[in-house]
Amino acid sequence: MNTERTRIGIVGAGDIARKVNLPHLRAIPGVQLVAVCNARPESARQVAGEFGIPHVVDHWTSMVDRDDVDAIWIGTPPVMHAPIAIAALQQGKHVFCQARMAMDLAEARSMLAAARQHPELVTMLSAPPMGMKAGKLMRQLLNDGYVGEPYHFRLVADSDMFADPDAPAHWRQRRELVGMNVLTVGIYGEILQRWFGSPVRLHARSKVYVPDRDGYAVQVPDVVQVTGEWGDGVLGVLEWSGVSLFAPDSTLTLYGRDGTLEYNFTRDQVRGARRGDDEFRTFELPADLETPWTVEHDFVTAVRAGGRPEPSFETGVAYMEFTEAVHRSALTGIEILLPLP
């Protein structure tokens, strides 16, 4: 790997940044973590000490103005993604942005427009960890026609992350911080886009089961259910929940003319059975199809050598369109046709 110096400023160093991104970035030869900025100065100082970052910046606007920073790594909640990304691009900085891309589709489109105005700069979004490890195997089986003509699929992504009714509102439950993003709707929207293409219509329902959390009025749904149609007439039934006690593994099951495929996201395991089989078989994951986590490496490589790493801002706009369509349908009770104007 090219080991030329790459100077990165961190804006928002929460759990994901501290547990995943920063250790990986620090391990890349030539990467310098120059400065960090957090909502709380004391937490920024703690991160700086933990990772040997020499400068603590009091506000993100000062970060994007720094001459000793080549790239901005955005790890804030979605409310800050668009303003930081656009300002950084305008200041000639490469941009990495955590998922989900923006508060809504309009913001995502504004980020993409800014990126297109600066094609010399690298822009990248964080990849979803779900479906990464064995995703190429799933894609290969689909391309090889394992199920024959695809008919319909069922996605279940339930969890108990918000199941305690006495817990205060998590930041992911605060509309002013996350916008239209709900649970893992956008993450699985991105995965479905990769495997089945773009949806053409959908109908959604959602509900907040614990509307009051320690005096905060929650508007972000606890449960989302969607029925939809993807390209080539593939129908889907999808459910997300954050209040499911003893929830099963998160899985996607695809039914086709000649067989069935299942991706277990909790275990990163692919199973299938074809007409005439007696039972499901679990597919061995070949080493050449296994995809490890290389998000930080991919971004730095692109900054040094050029290229357009995935997920791109174009990919982000696509999953934000799905997220917004779900939001609009749940809000109005009507079917939404895609693409959105």
C-alpha positions in Angstrom: 0.0 0.0 0.0 1.1 3.5 -0.8 2.4 4.9 2.6 2.4 8.6 1.8 1.3 10.9 4.6 -2.4 11.3 5.0 -3.6 13.8 7.6 -7.1 13.2 9.0 -9.3 15.3 11.3 -11.9 13.6 13.3 -15.3 15.3 13.8 -17.4 13.2 16.2 -15.6 10.3 18.0 -18.4 8.2 19.4 -18.5 4.4 20.0 -18.0 3.4 16.4 -15.1 5.7 15.8 -13.4 4.7 19.1 -14.0 1.0 18.8 -13.6 0.5 15.0 -12.5 3.5 12.9 -9.7 5.1 14.9 -7.8 1.8 15.7 -7.9 0.8 12.1 -6.9 4.3 10.9 -4.0 4.5 13.3 -2.7 1.1 12.1 -2.4 2.3 8.5 1.2 3.4 7.7 1.5 7.1 7.0 -1.9 8.0 8.5 -1.7 10.9 10.9 -4.7 11.6 13.2 -4.1 15.3 13.5 -7.1 16.7 15.4 -10.4 15.7 17.0 -13.6 17.5 17.7 -16.5 16.2 19.8 -19.7 17.7 21.1 -18.3 17.6 24.6 -14.7 19.0 24.9 -13.9 16.6 27.8 -14.7 13.6 25.6 -12.6 15.0 22.8 -9.7 15.4 25.2 -10.2 11.8 26.4 -10.1 10.5 22.8 -7.1 12.6 22.0 -5.2 11.1 24.9 -6.3 7.5 24.1 -5.2 7.7 20.5 -2.3 10.1 20.7 -4.1 12.9 18.7 -2.1 16.1 19.2 -4.9 18.7 18.7 -8.3 19.1 20.2 -10.6 21.5 18.2 -13.5 23.3 19.9 -15.8 23.4 16.8 -16.0 21.6 13.5 -15.8 24.8 11.5 -12.3 25.2 12.8 -11.5 21.6 11.7 -12.4 22.1 8.1 -10.3 25.3 7.9 -7.1 23.6 9.1 -4.2 23.6 6.6 -2.7 20.5 8.2 -5.7 18.3 7.5 -6.2 16.5 4.2 -9.4 14.6 5.0 -12.4 15.0 7.4 -13.7 11.9 9.1 -17.3 12.6 10.1 -18.6 10.4 13.0 -21.4 12.7 14.2 -25.2 11.9 14.2 -26.8 12.5 10.9 -27.9 16.1 11.8 -24.4 17.3 11.2 -23.4 15.2 8.1 -24.5 17.5 5.4 -23.2 20.8 6.8 -19.8 19.3 7.7 -19.4 17.4 4.4 -20.3 20.3 2.2 -18.1 22.7 4.1 -15.2 20.3 4.0 -15.5 19.8 0.3 -15.6 23.5 -0.3 -12.3 23.8 1.7 -10.7 21.2 -0.5 -10.9 18.3 2.0 -11.6 14.6 1.2 -14.7 13.4 3.1 -15.6 10.2 4.9 -19.0 10.1 6.4 -20.7 7.7 8.8 -24.0 6.1 7.8 -26.8 7.1 7.6 -25.9 9.7 5.0 -28.1 12.6 6.0 -31.3 13.7 7.7 -33.4 13.3 4.6 -33.2 12.9 0.8 -32.9 16.6 0.1 -29.8 16.9 2.3 -28.3 13.7 0.7 -28.8 15.2 -2.7 -27.1 18.4 -1.6 -24.1 16.4 -0.4 -23.9 14.6 -3.8 -24.1 17.9 -5.6 -21.2 19.3 -3.6 -19.2 16.2 -4.3 -19.8 16.4 -8.0 -18.5 20.0 -7.9 -15.2 18.7 -6.6 -14.5 15.5 -8.5 -10.9 15.6 -7.5 -11.8 14.9 -3.9 -12.7 11.5 -2.5 -16.1 11.1 -0.9 -17.1 7.8 0.8 -19.8 6.6 3.2 -19.4 3.9 5.8 -20.4 0.5 4.6 -23.0 -1.5 6.4 -21.4 -4.4 8.4 -24.6 -6.5 7.9 -24.3 -8.7 4.9 -20.7 -7.8 4.2 -18.8 -11.0 5.1 -20.8 -13.4 2.8 -22.4 -10.8 0.5 -20.4 -11.8 -2.5 -21.4 -15.4 -2.1 -25.1 -14.4 -1.9 -24.7 -12.2 -5.0 -23.0 -15.1 -6.9 -25.8 -17.5 -6.0 -28.4 -15.0 -7.2 -26.5 -14.4 -10.4 -26.1 -18.1 -11.0 -29.9 -18.5 -10.8 -29.9 -20.7 -7.7 -33.5 -20.0 -6.9 -34.6 -19.7 -10.6 -36.9 -16.8 -11.2 -37.1 -14.8 -7.9 -40.6 -14.5 -6.6 -40.6 -12.8 -3.2 -38.6 -12.3 -0.1 -39.1 -11.7 3.6 -36.8 -9.6 5.7 -36.9 -9.7 9.5 -34.6 -7.3 11.4 -35.9 -7.2 15.0 -34.0 -6.4 18.1 -34.5 -5.4 21.8 -32.3 -2.3 21.7 -35.2 -0.1 22.8 -37.3 -2.7 24.6 -36.8 -1.2 28.1 -39.8 1.2 28.5 -38.1 2.9 31.4 -34.9 3.8 29.5 -34.3 7.4 28.4 -34.4 8.2 24.7 -31.3 7.1 22.9 -29.9 9.6 20.4 -31.1 7.3 17.6 -34.6 7.9 18.9 -34.3 11.7 18.6 -35.8 13.1 15.4 -33.9 16.3 15.7 -30.6 14.3 15.5 -31.5 11.5 13.0 -34.2 13.0 10.7 -36.0 10.3 8.8 -33.6 7.6 9.7 -35.2 4.8 11.7 -33.6 1.7 13.2 -31.7 -0.1 10.5 -34.1 0.7 7.6 -31.5 2.5 5.6 -28.8 -0.1 6.2 -31.0 -2.9 4.8 -32.3 -0.6 2.1 -28.8 -0.4 0.9 -28.3 -4.2 1.0 -31.5 -4.8 -0.9 -30.5 -2.3 -3.5 -27.3 -4.2 -4.0 -29.0 -7.6 -4.3 -32.4 -6.8 -6.0 -32.0 -3.3 -7.5 -34.2 -0.4 -6.8 -37.7 -0.7 -5.4 -40.5 0.6 -7.6 -43.3 0.9 -5.1 -43.8 0.4 -1.3 -46.3 0.8 1.4 -45.3 1.3 5.0 -46.7 1.4 8.5 -44.9 2.4 11.7 -45.6 2.9 15.4 -44.1 4.4 18.5 -44.9 2.0 21.4 -43.1 4.0 24.1 -43.9 7.7 23.2 -42.6 9.1 26.5 -39.1 8.5 27.6 -38.1 10.4 30.7 -40.1 13.4 29.6 -38.9 13.3 25.9 -41.7 12.8 23.3 -40.4 10.1 20.9 -41.4 10.5 17.3 -38.9 7.9 15.8 -40.9 4.7 15.4 -40.2 1.6 17.4 -41.5 -0.7 14.7 -41.6 -0.3 10.9 -43.4 -2.7 8.5 -43.1 -2.4 4.7 -44.5 -4.3 1.7 -43.0 -3.4 -1.6 -42.0 -4.4 -5.1 -38.5 -4.4 -6.5 -37.3 -4.6 -10.1 -38.5 -7.5 -12.2 -41.6 -8.0 -10.1 -39.9 -9.3 -6.9 -42.2 -8.7 -3.9 -40.9 -8.0 -0.4 -42.3 -8.1 3.1 -40.0 -6.3 5.6 -40.1 -5.7 9.3 -37.8 -3.7 11.7 -38.3 -3.5 15.4 -36.4 -2.2 18.3 -38.8 -3.5 21.0 -38.7 -7.2 20.3 -37.8 -9.2 23.4 -36.1 -12.6 22.5 -36.0 -11.6 18.9 -34.9 -14.2 16.3 -31.8 -13.7 14.1 -32.1 -11.0 11.5 -32.6 -12.9 8.2 -33.6 -12.4 4.6 -35.3 -15.3 2.9 -35.8 -15.3 -0.9 -38.3 -17.6 -2.5 -38.0 -18.5 -6.2 -39.4 -20.8 -8.8 -36.7 -23.4 -8.2 -35.5 -22.8 -4.7 -35.0 -20.8 -1.6 -32.0 -18.8 -0.3 -31.6 -17.4 3.2 -29.0 -14.9 4.5 -28.6 -14.9 8.2 -27.2 -11.5 9.0 -26.7 -12.3 12.7 -24.4 -15.2 11.8 -23.2 -14.1 8.4 -24.4 -17.5 7.1 -26.0 -18.4 3.8 -28.3 -21.4 3.5 -30.4 -22.7 0.6 -32.4 -25.6 -0.8 -33.6 -26.4 -4.4 -36.5 -28.3 -5.7 -35.9 -32.0 -5.0 -33.7 -31.4 -1.9 -34.7 -32.9 1.4 -33.4 -30.1 3.6 -31.5 -26.8 3.7 -27.8 -26.8 3.2 -25.3 -24.3 4.7 -22.9 -23.0 2.1 -19.2 -22.9 2.9 -17.8 -19.4 2.4 -14.9 -19.6 0.0 -11.9 -17.4 1.0 -12.0 -15.6 -2.3 -15.6 -14.5 -1.7 -15.3 -13.5 1.9 -15.3 -9.7 2.4 -13.5 -8.4 5.5 -13.9 -5.0 7.0 -11.6 -2.7 5.0 -13.5 0.6 5.2 -10.7 2.7 6.6 -8.1 1.2 4.2 -10.4 1.7 1.2 -10.8 5.4 2.0 -7.2 6.1 2.6 -6.1 4.2 -0.5 -8.5 6.2 -2.6 -7.2 9.5 -1.1 -3.7 8.5 -2.0 -4.2 6.8 -5.4 -7.5 8.1 -6.7 -10.7 6.2 -7.3 -14.3 6.1 -6.2 -14.7 3.8 -3.2 -18.0 2.3 -2.2 -20.4 3.1 -0.7 -20.4 6.3 -2.7 -22.5 9.4 -2.2 -24.6 8.1 -5.2 -25.3 4.9 -3.2 -26.2 7.0 -0.2 -28.7 9.0 -2.1 -30.3 5.7 -3.3 -30.8 4.4 0.3 -31.9 7.8 1.5 -34.6 7.7 -1.2 -35.7 4.4 0.1 -35.7 5.7 3.7 -37.7 8.8 2.7 -40.2 6.7 0.8 -40.8 4.6 3.9 -41.2 7.7 6.0 -43.7 9.3 3.6 -45.8 6.2 3.3 -45.9 5.6 7.0 -46.8 9.2 7.6 -49.6 9.4 4.9 -50.8 5.8 4.8 -50.5 5.7 1.0 -48.4 3.7 -1.4 -45.3 5.5 -2.6 -44.0 5.1 -6.2 -40.2 5.3 -6.8 -38.0 7.0 -7.9 -39.0 10.0 -5.9 -39.1 13.4 -7.7 
